[in-house]
Amino acid sequence: MRVGTTQHGERNAFFVGADYQLGMMTSNEQACASSAQCNGARSETDTSISWGNMGSQSFRGALNSRSHVTNGFGIMVGYKHFFKKLPEVGLRYYGFFDYAGTDYRYYKTLNPNGDWAQSIYNPTNIFAYGVGTDFLFNPKRFNKENFHFGFFAGVAIGGTSWGPMNRYYQSLVENYGGHLRVSSFNFFFNGGIRFGTKHNGFEIGIKVPTIPTNYYALNYYSSVHPGTPYRANLQRNFVFYWRYLISF
């Protein structure tokens, strides 16, 4: 089905696409001896920070962070159109859904002297979804109906979800309270290069989610360890993707 045409170059069309994604995510943990110390301005060498504690599990007072590789795929559906008076320039509007799998470290156990630590890993799935708009540009020399080469850049809004729900954090909620959130709003930047023919297209790009998910938050109080907040954040840092599209 041909939806429309411009005077020259790549034509207007509905499209569908699928891609392979390779990226990184970061898991952050933060615990401290008092609320005043949870200000985000600490380091491992900050001697004013003691060891936080919740029940039988201990957490280091400074921020712990570790990165993990993600693998997954994405799909998108949308419409692209180019301007009649400037056929090298266009816009596209689309909806997308991404999936990725990874293992992440979700806490460290420590002995009372703090001279060893153990990393515990948990498998998780990452789901990202939303709608977006990209600016398209094909240099005039490469802007033909049967062949195009150019660039794209844009933004998207949507959400990020993590699952299945981590059993360790579920246990913390049951024993100590706090708030567990597995989904959050997100804002995405997107860009790359694109080329193709009348009905087939290929893209190499990068997508950058900008907002972490505050996965677990607790302000724990006991007579032994008063005022011990704990925070766990998960963030998908970036995704490189290789995409195939079909235009109708």
PyMOL commands that set and color helices and strands:
alter all, ss='L'
color gray80, all
select helices_A, chain A and resi 35-37+140-142+167-176
alter helices_A, ss='H'
color red, helices_A
select strands_A, chain A and resi 13-31+52-54+57-59+64-82+89-110+117-137+148-163+179-180+183-196+200-209+213-220+228-247
alter strands_A, ss='S'
color yellow, strands_A
deselect
rebuild
show_as cartoon
